[in-house]
Amino acid sequence: MTAVPQSRTFEILGLDLNGYVAMPPNPTGLVLFARGPGGSHDDERDVRVANELSTAQIATVRVNLLTEAEQRIDAATAELRFDANLLGVRTIAMIDRLASDHATASLPGGVLGAHAAAAACLIAAAARPDWVRAVVSPTGRPDLAGEFLLIARAPTLLVVGEYDAQLRARNEDAADRIAGPTRIAVLDDVGHVIDEPRAQVVLAEMCRDWFRAHLRPRAKARAR
C-alpha cells in the first residue's frame, strides 16, 4: 500500500519551495527527491519511484529546488538549471530541515536527483555524510559536482540510458572520481529521457532495492 502524497511548502534560506511528502506507516528510511527544472516525464518518473519506495516503507519528500519565480526565469533563460552549486546549497538546507523535523529526524536518509540535481545530491552527500546514506542519479549530471565527488562517500547508483552515449561517458568519468562505492546501471532501449512506462518501472525497482539496501540505522556505539 502506497502512502498518499501531501503537498507542502518548505521555508528554507528565506525561500518558499513547493513539494510533496509521503509518509507510509512506520517508515524505515527517507528519500529526498531534489528536483530542478524538468518536463512532465520527470514528474511521472518521480511519482512512480516514490510510490515504489512507499511500498517498501520508505518515506519520500519531493521538492522543487527553484521557487515559482525562478522556474519562470529559467524557462526563459535556462540560466539556473545547470547551477549545481545553487541546487547543492538548497539540497543541503533541505537535509538540515528534515534532520531537525520531529517526524523525520530519526530516519536514515538518501537523496535522488536527475540532471544537474544529481550533482546537487553528491554535493550534499559530501557536506552531510552522516545523513546521506545513499544516492541515486537517474540520467543525471554527477560530473557537475566537480571536486565534491572526491569526498562523496555515500553508495551511489548512476542510471543511464543505453542510447545516450555522451551522458554515459560523463557518468563513467564521474564514477571514477566518486569516493564511495559506485555502480552504473544501463537501461535498455532508453535514451536521455526515461519516459517509457516499462523503463520507469525498472528504474523504480532499482531505486527501491538500492535505498532499501543502504538506508539502515547505524549501530550505536557501545558504552565503555
Helices and strands as residue ranges (DSSP letters): E 6-12, E 15-22, E 29-35, H 40-55, E 58-64, H 68-77, H 84-100, E 109-112, H 117-127, E 132-138, G 142-151, E 156-161, H 165-177, E 182-187, H 197-214
